[in-house]
Amino acid sequence: MEFHEEAFVLSARAHGDTGVVVDLLTETHGRQSAYVAGGASRRMKSFLQPGARVIADYRARTSDHLGAARLEPVGEGPSALFDDGLALTGLAAAAAVAQGALPDREPHPGAFLAFEALMGAFQLPDVWPAIFVRFEAGLLEDLGFGLDLSRCAVTGAMDDLIWVSPRTGRAVSSGAGAPYADKLLKLPPFMLGAQAGLGPGDVGHGLALTGHFLEQFVFHSQNRPLPQARIWLIEKLGEQERL
């Protein structure tokens, strides 16, 4: 098996004295692990951080074996965010969620494109937390667990959608959901359309919504909790009153 394409680094861990095993997110080959010779060197460490964009020249004897890759950096990558600790926390959370949620060696081009869009948004401090929520919603959709926010699950109405059923992931209107408000998840307006503004609490409600379904449908089946990096992100956003 061989491929040559751009990828995002999700993680890198030491392997032997001088090498590392990297987890890569590619558009056409999904999430792939690869051994990188010399990856522990000072020169290569700088572009083996989560979120770094690279060109990967990958080879493996079979699709079941750990392959080897040569990597070349593309652009600045995470170094452009070194002065923004909150954005770096968001980047680490996004990489951890993608790595934990996506199956190994299974193409998910939608997940790649969602991660790419989020990486481009991290330099927009007022916008990226909401795009992070959309990134997680995109992951759910690409994995077959997309939220149905098009109309009320009870009445079929397309207006005044303010809740989501925690069981089905379908939207619920204000009138239909009022008797069950304490059991429903809040649906922030920005998840219904790009033109909706951000209000107080919207990002927090969005993270609670996507986190619930990531935990229920993706991580629970692996007997794993949501990544700690995501928990740290929520704490940091709360500290800066960005939720």
Secondary structure by P-SEA (a helix, b strand, c coil): cccbbbbbbcccccccccbbbbbbbbccccbbbbbbccccccccccccccccccccccccccccccccbbbbbcccccccccccaaaaaaaaaaaaaaaaccccccccaaaaaaaaaaaaaccccccaaaaaaaaaaaaaaaaccccccccccccccccccccccccccbbbcccccccccccbbbbcccccccccccccaaaaaaaaaaaaaaaacccccccccccaaaaaaaaaaaaaccc
